Structure formats: C-alpha cells, structure tokens
Amino acid sequence: MTEGNNKASMLAVWISLVSNIALTVMKLLVGFLFGSPVLIADGVHNAGDVIATAAALSSMRISKLPADDDHPYGHGKAEVLGSGIVAIILGLAAIYIGYHAVLAFFHEPTESSWIALIAAAISLIWKQLLYVYTMKLGRQTNSKGLIATAYDHLADVYASIAAVIGIALALIGDRYDIPLLAYGDPAAGIIVSILVLKLAVHMAQEAIDILMEKTVSQEQLAEYTELVRSVPQVMRIDRLRAREHGHYILVDVRVSIPAELSIQEGHDISRSIKKAIMDRCQDVDEVLIHLNPWYPVG
C-alpha cells in the first residue's frame, strides 16, 4: 500500500470514529428526551460501533508496521483480527436489536416524535455516505480493516432504515388512529437483526479463511500462472500457491528451469518471475521462488 493510500485509509477510519461518536450522542439524547425506544436501541448499537471502529483503527495502525525479526512476513493479519472483532460486535448488536424488537411486542407502544424521525433519517443518510466512501477506498487499498468498517456502516444503514420505517409508521398510526402501526418498529427491528447477523457471519467467515491461510481465488492463481509462464526460461511450474496476509498477498512458486544454467542465471530468472508478478499485481507484497533442475526427456 502506498503512503498516500495509507493516509487516506487512516483518515477514513478517523472520520468513521468521530461520526460514530457524534451519532451515538445524538441518538441517545433524542431517544431519551422524546421517549423513542428504537432510537435508544440504535444509539446503544452505535456505541458498539465506536468500539468496533476503534478496534479497526488500532489494527490498521499495527498492520502498517514494517516486518521485523519476530514478524518476518509483516503485520498484515492485524487487520484481519480487527475485522474479526468487528464481526463479533456486529453479531452481539444483531442479538441485542432482535431481543429488544421481540420485547417491544409485549409492551404498550410509546408515542413517536417527528424529532426522533429526523434524527433517524440523518443517521441513515450519513451512514450510507460513510458506507459508500469507506467501501470504495477499502477495495481500492485492499484494506480488510477499512472494509470491515464499511460493513459496520452498512449494518447501521439497515438499523437506521428500520428506525425510520418504525417511527414513520407509528406517526401515521397516531395521526389516523391505527394502533397496529405502532408495532411496525419492532417488526422492522427483527428483520434488521437478521440482516446484521448475516453480515456478521459473512465477515467472521472471511476473517477465519484468511487466518487459516485459505488460498486466493482461482482467477488470481491463473493470472500468477500466466505471468510465471511469460518468463522464457521457465520450463515447468511445479507448484504455485498464494495466500492473503491482511491487505497484501504472499505468493510461493516452485518452477523447473534448464539444469545446465548457472546459479547467476537462476538468480536472474527468479528476479524476472518476481518482477513479472509484482509489476502487474500491486497487492502482492512478496514472491518466494524455489528453482528445480529440468532435464530434457529422452
């Protein structure tokens, strides 16, 4: 990751952190002042987002540290650990939202407020903008921490949609004396809890795959294979493996080259293979190459 991308990513996480703190204060304040349970629940959810964003920020800072004696492959997996923490927090938030949504069916609905609706709408718009911004930048920089933060914003978009729908239905019910509409809020909350839980499971699965060093996609492996074969002296690819290590990829290649070549020539071939891959694939941080002797058949 370039220095410019690194600064842009850190700025995005700081913006997310400050935004989450501001939205948490707004939702809890309006929720308690105007007696809006859905806004209070959304505010508590946002408080969890503050912790999640702080975890993403810390993990991203660690992941950018250079390789050292104890971590020769770098610290890239710190972002994956941060992503896993965010997934756990989202899972807990989903359970919290679902629990309170079910609980609301057993209580008398409270009177809704236009101020609460406006607060929920502001949160929805702001979180949607943050999601688009962080996800676009996260994919550009292949930052797992930033993508996790974007998914966290998406979960908040779902929650805010539920809050807007629930409060709006309650306001319509108050206006036209339709008591049943007051329960639109908890019904939407249950749907949102399922969506957030699904998002959390997806993030957790992705983090586990990287930590267990699952191979990259077949399309990426095919591209690396093509690049290795573009080096003329490579007679055969004996093995090619690649794995994600946070925001970068490590590639292992075992190839056969003519046995009569000198050590210097073999070294030059290794450099050519590494250059071919790293020049084309900016997300590859290291290419480890092993050379085998190749003998003509017959």
N, C-alpha and C positions, 0 to 999 in steps of 0.2 A: 504494500500500500504506500502510495506517495505521501510526502509530508503534507501536501495540500489536501488530499483526501482524508488524512488522519485528522487534521484540524477541523475540516467540515463535519466529520463524523462526531467528534467530541462536542462541537458547537450544537449539533442536532440533539445530542443527549442532554446537554445543559438546558436547551430550550424546553425539552420534554420535561425535565425535572422541575424547572420553575413553573411551567404550565400546570403540571400535576398538583403542585403545592397551592397555586392560586385557585384552581378549580375545586380542590378539596375544601379550602376555606369557604369559598362561595357557596358550594352545595350544602355544607353542614350549617352555615349561618342562615341561609334562606330556608333550609329544611326545618330547622328548629324554630325559627321565627314565625313561619307560616304553617307549621304542623304538617309537613309533607313527608310521610314515611318513605316513599320511593326515592325522594331526593336525599334523605338522610342515608338510606342504604347505598345509594350511588356515591355519596360523599365518603362513606366508610370504604367502599370499593376503591375510590380514588386515593384514599390514604394508603391502601395496599400498593397502589401504582407508584407512589412516591418511593416506597421501599424497593419495588421492582426496578425502577429507573435508576436508583442509587446503586443497586447491585450491578446493573448493566454498565453504568459509568465506571465503577471500580474495576470490573472485569475487563473492560475495553482498555483502560489505562495499563493494566498489568499485561494484557496481550501484546501491547506495542513495545514492551521491553525487549532489548536485543537478546540473542542467545548467550548463555553463559555456561560455565563448567557443569553446573547441576542440571541445566535445561538446554542441551546442545541443539535441540530442534526448535528452540524458541518457546514462547509463552502463549501461542495462539489458542490453545484449548481453554485458556481462562475465559474467553468469550463464550465458549460452549457451556462451561459451568454456570456462567451468568445467565445464559439462555435457559438452562435447566431450572435455576432458581425462579426466574420469571414464570416459567411453566407451572411450577408448584404454587406460586402466589395466585396465578390465574385460576388454577384448579380450586384452591380454597375460596377464592372470590365467587366462583360459579356455585359452589355449595352454599355459601353464605346468601347469595342472591336468591337461589332456589328455595332455601329454607324459609326465608322471610316472605317470599312470594306465596308459598303454601300457607304460612301462618296468617297472612292477611285475609285469607278466605274465612277465617274463624273469628274475625273481629269486625265491628262496625266500621265502614269506610269513613275516613275523615274528609272534611270539606277541602276541596282543592283551591289553589290560588293561581291567578294569572302571573304573579311574580315567579312562582315555582316553575311554571311552564316556560317563561322567558329564560330562566336560569338553565333549565334542561336543554332548551334549544341552543343557547350559547355554547354549552358544553358539547353538544352534538356537532355543531359546525366547526368549532375549534379542534376537536379531536379528529374529525375527518380530514382537516387540513394537515394536522400533525402526522396522521397515518400516511397520507399520500407523500408528504415531504420525507419522512424517515424511511419509508419502504423504498422509495426511488433511490435515495442516497445509499441505503443499506445494500441494495442489489448492485449498485454501481461499484461499491467498495468491497463487496462480498463480506460484510461485517455481520457476524452472527449476533453480536450484541445489539447492533442497531436494528436488525430485522426483528429480533425479539421485542425490542421497544416498540417497533411499528405494530406488531401483533397485539401488544398490550394496548396500544391506542385503538386498534380495531375492536378489541373486546369492550373498550369504553364507548365506542360508537354504538355497538349493539345495546349496551346498557342505557345509553342516553336516548336511543330510539324508543326503548321500552318506557322510559320515564316520560318522554314527550307524548307517546300514544296514551299511556295510562292517565296522565294528568289531563290531557285534552278530552279523553272520554269521560272522565269524572266531571269536568267543567260542563260538557254537553249534557251529562246526566243531571247536574244541578240546575242547568238552565231550563231543560224540558221535563224535569221531574221523572227521570228514568233511573231509579236506584241501581238497577242491574249494571249499568255502565260504569259505576264506581269500581267494579271488580275487574275492569279491563286492565288496570295497572298490574295486579298480581298475575293475571293470566299472561300478559306480555313478559313479566319478570321470569316466569317459568321457562318460556321459550328462549329467552336470552341466556338463562343459566345453562341450558343445554348447548347453545351455540358457543358460549365461552368455554365450557368444559371440553367440547370437541376441539376447540382451538388449542387448549392447554395440552391435551393428549397428543395432538399433532406436533407441537413444539417439543414436548418431552421425548417423543419417539425420534425426532430429528437429532436432538442432543445426544440421546443414547447411541444412535447409529454412529455418530462422529466419535464419541468416546470409545466405542467398541471397534473403531477403525474400519468401518464399512467402506467398501470400495466406492469410487466415484461412478458416475453414470457410464453406461456403455458408449454413449456418444462421445464423452470426453476421452475414454480409453481408445476409441477408434481414431480420434484426432491425434493423440500422442503416438499411436502406432504408425500412422501415416507420416508423421514428422520424423520418427526414427528411421523409417524406410527411405526417407528422402536423402539420407547420408549415403553416398555411393558405396563405401567400403563395408557397410553392414550387410552380411550375407544371410543372417537369420536372426529373428527375435526369439530368444529362448523363454523370456518371461517379462511381462510388463505389469506393474502394479501401481496404484495411486490411491492416496487417501487424503481426506481433508484434515487440516490441523488448525481449526479455527477459521480465520479469514484467508488462509493460504493453503496450497496443496503441495504435498510431497510426492515425488514420482520415483519409483525404483525400476530400473531397466537392466535386463541381462541379455546381451547380444553376442553373436559369434562373428568374428572378423578373421580374415585370412591369417593362418598360423605363422606365415613367414614374415609378417610385418614386425618392425622393431617396436621396442617399448615406447619410443618417442612418437612413432606413428599411431600406436594405440592410444596414447595420451591425447594426441590431436583429434582422433576420431571421437573420443569421449567428450572433448570440448565442443566439437561440432554438434553432437547429439544434444548436449545440454543447451547450447545456444539456439538450436532449431526450436526446441520446446519452449524455452523461456522468452524468446523473442516474440513468439506467436501467442503464448498463453501468459498474460500478465499476472494471473492469480497463482502461478506456480512459483514457489519460493526456493525449491531445491530439487535437483535431479541427481539421484545416486546411480552410478553406472558400474556394472561388472562386465568385464570382457572375457569371452571364451574363445579358444582357438577353433578355427574352422578348416577342415581338410576337404579337398575335392573328392567326390565319390568315384571309385574306380581308378 
